Amino acid sequence: MRTNRKTAVTLAAVLLAAAAPAVAHASPSTERGTAPSACRPANHTAKITEAPASAGHHHYRVTLRAPRGYDPCELAGSPNDVRFSDRGSLTRIAAGHYGDQRAAVTFGPGHPVHFDIQVPNAARQVYADEASFTLRAPDGQIPGTSFAEGGLKVATGTLVGPMQQGA
């Protein structure tokens, strides 16, 4: 009986050692659904840059990027609750939205997205250095507030376009 117990323990150790490399190669952060979502505000960065103007409007592009280690997610339409701040003080300008609010885009590591901020030329503009907004998924708002930094001028009548693929 003593020999059988030794053989069983040895056999179990060999089987565990053989299975261990297979388990070690599995990385939970690369399997879809196991890592935190890139859409959560703490899991992405956003930057405001100037974009080409159109007739009667200034344009700014807000680009969102997610680092490696986060799961991709779906965003749809324009962000909600868009507000602008200058040196920490909220301006009185709130943005509306334009464009297709149902089209979805994939966002995540290696898949940046952007949206447009359209500001009328004729209106009285105020300087801002930050935008705050709430992202939308196809089935509703994503909890939390995202922030983008970069200089821009905003005015009454400012509109925000829907999410689009690319930087």
C-alpha positions as CSV (number, residue, x, y, z in Angstrom):
1,M,0.0,0.0,0.0
2,R,2.9,2.3,0.7
3,T,4.2,1.8,-2.8
4,N,0.9,2.6,-4.4
5,R,0.6,5.9,-2.4
6,K,4.1,6.9,-3.5
7,T,3.3,6.1,-7.1
8,A,0.0,8.0,-7.0
9,V,1.7,11.1,-5.5
10,T,4.5,10.9,-8.1
11,L,2.0,10.5,-10.9
12,A,-0.1,13.4,-9.7
13,A,3.0,15.6,-9.4
14,V,4.1,14.7,-13.0
15,L,0.6,15.5,-14.3
16,L,0.4,18.8,-12.5
17,A,3.9,19.8,-13.8
18,A,2.8,18.9,-17.4
19,A,-0.3,21.0,-17.1
20,A,1.3,24.0,-15.5
21,P,3.0,25.4,-18.6
22,A,-0.4,25.4,-20.4
23,V,-2.0,27.3,-17.6
24,A,0.9,29.8,-17.4
25,H,0.6,30.7,-21.0
26,A,-3.0,31.8,-20.6
27,S,-3.1,35.6,-20.0
28,P,-6.4,36.9,-18.7
29,S,-5.8,40.4,-19.9
30,T,-5.7,39.3,-23.6
31,E,-9.0,37.3,-23.5
32,R,-12.0,39.3,-24.4
33,G,-14.2,40.1,-21.5
34,T,-11.6,39.5,-18.7
35,A,-9.9,42.9,-18.7
36,P,-11.5,46.2,-17.7
37,S,-13.3,48.0,-20.5
38,A,-11.5,50.7,-22.4
39,C,-14.7,52.8,-22.3
40,R,-14.5,53.4,-18.6
41,P,-13.2,57.0,-18.0
42,A,-10.2,55.9,-16.0
43,N,-9.1,53.5,-18.7
44,H,-8.5,55.9,-21.6
45,T,-7.0,59.3,-22.5
46,A,-8.4,62.1,-24.6
47,K,-6.8,65.0,-26.3
48,I,-8.2,68.1,-28.0
49,T,-6.5,69.3,-31.2
50,E,-7.4,71.9,-33.8
51,A,-9.0,70.6,-37.0
52,P,-9.5,72.2,-40.4
53,A,-12.2,74.9,-40.4
54,S,-15.4,74.8,-42.5
55,A,-17.5,77.6,-43.8
56,G,-18.7,79.5,-40.7
57,H,-17.2,77.2,-38.1
58,H,-14.0,76.3,-36.2
59,H,-13.5,72.6,-35.6
60,Y,-11.6,70.7,-32.9
61,R,-11.0,67.0,-32.8
62,V,-11.2,65.0,-29.5
63,T,-9.2,61.8,-29.9
64,L,-9.6,58.9,-27.4
65,R,-6.9,56.3,-27.0
66,A,-6.8,53.2,-24.7
67,P,-3.5,51.6,-23.7
68,R,-2.8,47.9,-23.8
69,G,-4.4,45.7,-21.2
70,Y,-8.0,46.9,-21.7
71,D,-10.9,45.2,-23.5
72,P,-12.3,46.9,-26.6
73,C,-15.9,48.2,-26.4
74,E,-18.5,49.8,-28.5
75,L,-19.3,53.5,-28.5
76,A,-22.2,55.1,-30.3
77,G,-23.3,58.6,-31.2
78,S,-22.1,61.9,-29.7
79,P,-21.0,62.1,-26.1
80,N,-23.6,63.5,-23.7
81,D,-23.2,66.3,-21.0
82,V,-20.4,68.0,-22.8
83,R,-19.0,70.9,-20.7
84,F,-16.0,73.1,-21.1
85,S,-13.6,74.5,-18.5
86,D,-10.9,77.1,-18.4
87,R,-8.2,76.7,-15.7
88,G,-10.6,74.6,-13.6
89,S,-13.6,77.0,-13.9
90,L,-16.6,75.8,-15.8
91,T,-17.7,78.0,-18.7
92,R,-21.4,78.7,-19.3
93,I,-21.2,76.9,-22.7
94,A,-22.8,73.4,-23.1
95,A,-22.7,71.6,-26.4
96,G,-25.5,70.1,-28.4
97,H,-25.0,67.2,-30.9
98,Y,-25.3,66.5,-34.6
99,G,-25.1,63.6,-36.9
100,D,-26.0,59.9,-36.7
101,Q,-26.5,59.0,-33.1
102,R,-27.0,55.3,-33.7
103,A,-23.8,54.3,-35.6
104,A,-21.5,52.2,-33.4
105,V,-17.7,52.2,-33.5
106,T,-15.2,49.8,-31.8
107,F,-12.8,51.5,-29.3
108,G,-9.9,49.9,-27.5
109,P,-6.1,49.4,-27.7
110,G,-4.9,50.0,-31.2
111,H,-8.4,51.3,-32.2
112,P,-8.5,55.0,-31.4
113,V,-11.7,57.0,-32.0
114,H,-12.5,60.7,-32.3
115,F,-15.4,63.1,-32.3
116,D,-15.7,66.7,-33.7
117,I,-16.4,69.9,-31.8
118,Q,-18.0,72.5,-34.2
119,V,-17.9,76.1,-33.0
120,P,-19.8,78.9,-34.9
121,N,-17.4,81.7,-36.0
122,A,-20.0,84.5,-35.6
123,A,-20.8,83.9,-31.9
124,R,-18.9,85.4,-29.0
125,Q,-16.2,82.8,-28.2
126,V,-14.6,82.0,-24.8
127,Y,-11.3,80.2,-24.2
128,A,-11.3,76.7,-22.7
129,D,-8.6,74.2,-21.9
130,E,-10.6,71.1,-21.0
131,A,-13.8,69.3,-22.1
132,S,-15.7,66.9,-19.9
133,F,-18.2,64.4,-21.3
134,T,-20.1,61.2,-20.8
135,L,-19.6,58.5,-23.4
136,R,-22.4,56.5,-24.9
137,A,-22.7,52.8,-25.8
138,P,-25.3,51.5,-28.3
139,D,-27.5,50.5,-25.3
140,G,-27.1,53.6,-23.1
141,Q,-24.6,55.9,-21.3
142,I,-21.4,54.6,-19.8
143,P,-21.1,55.6,-16.1
144,G,-18.6,58.3,-15.2
145,T,-17.1,61.4,-16.8
146,S,-14.3,61.5,-19.3
147,F,-11.9,64.5,-19.7
148,A,-10.0,65.8,-22.7
149,E,-7.3,68.5,-22.4
150,G,-6.2,71.0,-25.1
151,G,-6.9,74.6,-26.0
152,L,-10.0,75.6,-27.8
153,K,-12.5,78.4,-28.1
154,V,-16.2,77.6,-27.6
155,A,-19.4,79.6,-28.0
156,T,-23.2,79.4,-27.8
157,G,-24.3,77.0,-30.6
158,T,-21.3,74.6,-30.2
159,L,-22.1,71.1,-31.4
160,V,-20.5,67.8,-30.9
161,G,-20.4,65.1,-33.7
162,P,-20.7,61.4,-33.4
163,M,-17.8,59.0,-32.6
164,Q,-15.8,58.0,-35.6
165,Q,-13.0,55.4,-36.2
166,G,-9.4,56.6,-36.2
167,A,-7.2,59.2,-34.6
